[in-house]
Structure formats: C-alpha cells, structure tokens
C-alpha cells in the first residue's frame, strides 16, 4: 500500500513540476503551413519540370485537403501557396511592405534580367522604386498614354487590313497571329518611338518569343548550376546565344534613340528648336536619363535591353492572350456580341465613323463588363510572380519563414463560387450590378480581393490601367467593324500554358465587315 502511494505521489509531483515549467517556458514556435511530406529528389525534379498549369489540379487537391494556405516541400526554401482571397488581401494589401520582396532569381533568369535589374524581379528596395516610379510617371501617366493615341489608331488600321486580307484569301482566320503582331507594333512603338517595317517587327517578335520560351526550355539548368554548367554546356551556350541575338536586335534601336535625343539637345542649345520634334516620349528615352540609386551610374546598354524586353513582353503577350479569350467568348455566345454592338451603336449614333474613339469608351459600361468578365474567367496568368519575405512573419496563424517563396492562386480566386454565382459561366452582366453603389469594380483589390488578374498590392502589374484601356479599345473596334462567327470546328475553350495561359486550339473564325 505504501509503495502504491509513493508511486502515485511521485507521478503527481512529476506532472505538477512539468506543468509548472511549461507555464514558464516560451510558447511553441508558430508552425509552417500544412502540406504533404517532403518529396524525394527525383520526384522534386519531375514535379518542378511541369508548368504551373500542369500542377494546378494537384494544388486544388492540396487546397481541399490542407486548407487555404499550404506548403510544398520541394526545395530548401518553403514553397507556400495561398488560395483564399481574404488571406491574399491580408498579405498583399494589409501587409504589403512585408510581402513585397522577390526571391533570388533563377540562374537562367538572371541572364535576361541583368541580374534582377528589372521591375518584375528586382528586390523590394531603391532599385525597384526607381524603375517603377519611372514607368508609372513617365509612361503610364494618363497624359502620356493619351499622347500615343495616333499610334493606337495606326495599329488598329494595320490589324483591320491584316484581318480583311486573311479573310479574303482563306476560309477562316487564325486570330491570335494578327493580335500578337498588332500588339508588337504598338508596344515596340511605345518603347522605341519608331514605326518599324514588318521584317523588323518579326525579328523583335522572334527574339522575344525565344526569351519567353527559354524559361521552360532551359529550366533544367537551374538545378545545381555548377554541375549543369558542365553536363549541359551546349545548352548554356544556346541560352547565351539567344541573349546575344536579343541584344543584336534591340541595341541598334536603343542607340538610334540615344543619337536622336542628343541631336535634339544640340538643336535646343543652338536655339534651333524644331516644331516637328516629336512630343511623344518613348520608354527608352526615359531609361537613358535614369541612374541607379545605389551605384550612382547610368544604365548600361544590356540593362536597357532587359528593361525594354520586359516592357514589350508585358504588354504584348498578355494583352494578345486576353484579347483572344474575350473574342472567343463573343464568338461562342453571339447574344453577348450583339448586345455589345447595340451598346456601341447607341453611342456612335448617326456618326459614319469606322473607329470607336477613345473618348467613347467611358460611355460603354457593358464593354467594360465584357472585359472584366474575360479577365475573371480567363486570366492570362493563373499565378502571380512569386513573392518573398525578408523576415519571419505570421500569416493566418502560420509561419512564413524568411526567404520563403509564396504564391497566389489567381484563377481560383476569380472562380470562387462563394463570390461568383456559376463562376465557370461567361456572364458580363455580373459586373453591371456593382455593390455599394461603386462606380467601378475594384480591380486593384484595395478594399477586398474578388479577383486579381493583375495581382494586388505594391507589386501588382503597374500597367493594369493601360492594359484595360487597350482591351476596351481593340474589342470595341473589332466588334464594331466586323461580324464574328465560329468556323466549322466551333470554339474550344481548352487551355494550355506557354508564357501565358492560352487557348489550346487557337481561335479560328469567319469575319465579315458590318454594314
């Protein structure tokens, strides 16, 4: 009996002492977001070779199993995904300064990004601020956007002529080729201030597409670069050759702008100002004046090449992709196309004009609803560029460790059935009934995130206003000037990913001029 009592008393004493020290000891560390067990090395390599679109179904399953924030243990640094709009708003908007950094760029990306000296990949700090401020104030200010109205009209005519010529010579028109060419014409002019001929545009388009595809083709080189540098030496040489070709195409255009600018300054100093000197300021001109804040030096040619490439690709591939998706839905759902035409007719009235002018766009709410629905249903990117944090931070009760990568499931948020009724249907009318009496839909997500095709917070796409404007302008004019009908194969809305999420089977249509 005494032995039993001693054992029981000792056990109670031990538990009491343990409970006491637990009270004195610091709380348990915040856990990482949940996720599947660490994947073996071979599995990691095979998994990371897939595009985000290929692993999207897997991520949806992980979301349903682990919740709105989960962790993939694929690398030495955690790879965290957020699939909930409230958590995304908490991170990107409410704590924007904490979640605005970028991870260290992959080795191959540094080749084309001048070692993270561009807006998309620059670390959050002085370099990024200088680049973004220059872009937003010098190129994306409303007065600067308006100054390019003549170039937009020129590109619209180029697009019309190509569509008409193609429709007269073939049974159906492959739309994406003409959209991409038109967007390249426009963005190249905005970048270099020159209306280039078709060969020059095609040369730029070729090297820029090669740069975009290199992210996929040369992904294996980012695994242990010191080893792959030996094993895949020929592939490295091919990568550097693409960069060399890019510089050979873009550097002459940069030097031409530099020479033109110097000549203009010389004329001004001599009091010979020429009224014909162009008022338009192309992007490269702003970069020639720029200075790195920490290094106190002007930009090198290779760095201007990287920034010019970023500017062109950001405004061509994404816009052309979004245009194709929107036009595909207007072809598939003819009642939407006709309602849009009727709205435009109401604004144009008795004007016998071919062009829906830029000032007319503000009077077309259904047009804006069609554009927003296109971006919600078919965002050109289903993920944003990865974010990073400079220090440990807690998000939704989980630890986001320093240097951990975090990404956001853009498409999932735009398809959330809790926000959008029948989310996979294409229904522009949903944007005509804006809640709380707001005049416009909050596309930047400042109050709450319902969809984020341009990202959100401090690192969201700085050109979102220009992109919306271009989409409205070109969609309005395309449907006002042509009647769009499906080809014999119909409209297939299946997806595939190259740089953006595109139509797996490009849109083929019959078009005819409207009377």
Buried (B, 14 or more C-beta within 10 A) or exposed (E): EEEEEEEEEEEEEEEEEEEEEEEEEEEEEBEBBEBBEEBEEEEBEEBBEEBBBEBBEEBBEBBEEBBBBBBBBBEEBBBBBBBBBEBBBBBBBEBBEBBBBBBBBBBBBBBBBBBBBBBBBBBBEEBBEBBBEBBBEBBBEEEBBEBBEEBBBBBBEBBBEBBBEBBEEEEBBBBBEBBBBBBBBBBBBBBBBBBBEEEBBEBBBEBBBBBBEBBEBBBBBBBEBEEBEEEBEEBBEEBEEBBEBBBEBBBEBBEBBBEBBEEBEEEEEEEEEEEEEEEEBBBBBBBBEBEBEEEEEEBEEBBBBBBBBBBBBBBBBBBBBBBBBBBBBBBBBEEBBEBBBEBBEEBBEEEEEEBBBBEBBEEBBBBBBBBBBBBBBBBBBBBBBBBBBBEEBEBBEBBBBEBBBBBBBBBBBBBBEEBBEEBEEBBBEBBEEBEEEEEEBBBBBEEEBBBBBBBBBBBBBBBBBBBBBBBBBBBBBBBBBBBBEBBEEEBBBEBBBBBBBBBEBBBBBBBEEEE
